[in-house]
Amino acid sequence: MMLLPMMVDVYDGNPDWQAFMASGIIIAVLSTGLLLAGRGRVVPFSSRLGFFLVNVLWATTSLAAALPFLLADVPVSFTDAVFEAVSGITTTGSTVLSGLDHMPRGLLLWRSLTQWLGGIGIIAMGIMLLPFLRVGGMQIYQLESSNRNEKPVERFATFGLWLIMLYVSFTIACALAYLGAGMTAFDAINHAMSTISTGGYSTHDASFGYFGNSGVLVVSIIFMLAGAMPFVALIRAIVQRDVRKALDPQIPILLALLVLLSALVTATALHAHAGEPLAMILHSTFNIVSVVTTTGYASTDYTQWGAQEVGLFLVATFLGGCAGSTSGGIKTYRIAILFQTVSAAVKELVYPNGIFAVRYDGLQVGAQVIRSITVFIGLFFAVLFVFSAALAATGLDLVTSVSGTLTALTNVGPGLGNVIGPAGNFSTLPDFAKWVLCAAMLLGRLEILTVAVLFSPIFWRR
């Protein structure tokens, strides 16, 4: 992949092509050495190997992605290079770079590529591996089952091929739609990759505010939603040629939340600021969809709309898209199951002898899934509290500390306030704060429990 931005820089006559070539050589040498060192060794797969593999894979991939930022002719420190790479690979979209409008095209393409690669890796991990590791309730999306009707395809390899085809098709369709809406070819390609991956990196400092084009916003809304859909359900519908198979229960819940939040933001914004109603509806919907799907684009600085709107965007930051998508956040299926669990607990207080089942997609949810979800949510808020305190200890204000941690954990991108809000970036944060946020981004992307298990002494026992 590093060859692609290298060729762009060669075409543009930019010396940064050497940075991509050197990075590619370093990665090739290290990878070949590791392959030769492990040749002939067969390690049986186990849950412990799975946990270790996921953590090492995302950490080393982030370090590899940081190399071009370090070697290119852009003044960034090691901390900033790693931050930008982690943000890209985890599809968070927070950035420490400014002056994007005048940055070499090769580096801009590399940022988008990191998010595009991270996006397909996230889907594959969330559908193929995390369910078997029983992480955060993801086991309800387990592909292998004694009942063949519960599997979208017969083999993982086949499923992986369908996943790549669908992901690439969405990306191409998005790029063509952007092109038709008025973007240049380069902007269309870059924004297509960061839209489908719900990553949010842009080629302009003003993000989508640069374009001032309603058609571009509409296209983005459509494809941000596509990236937030459950890919396993979409593939099942294609393979089995039955549109009804795509009707995952997460989808109507997600759409209902988006409509509700967009309507509330529009109503409060129109009440506080006189403006063109259609424009307010479009910008409110665009920015809400961007935050809920954890894409992180911005068409305007919505933090200037008022305190009520900021509160609604704060709520939106928690939510996330569907499981099995590129989105981060708490995710829709967890919210649905948690709501039913709380409802059942309240009913049991009134009717102690009653039995109130929690159901999802017509099936009863097991106690293990409910426990995984409640543990995940408990850890989510514990990490949010501890990491926010760590950021505040560096001298950052409360809004920046809390929203910065939250946006990193949910992989949204922009935070709130004047420093890291939609109109700012993360460049002025202390280095320690950036490393804390890197850890938060990886924790959020790996569903927290996948990382937490490595800190348990029992994990390392033979």
Beta strands, then each sheet from edge to edge (+ up, - down):
strand 1: 359-360
strand 2: 363-364
sheet 1: 1+ 2-
end
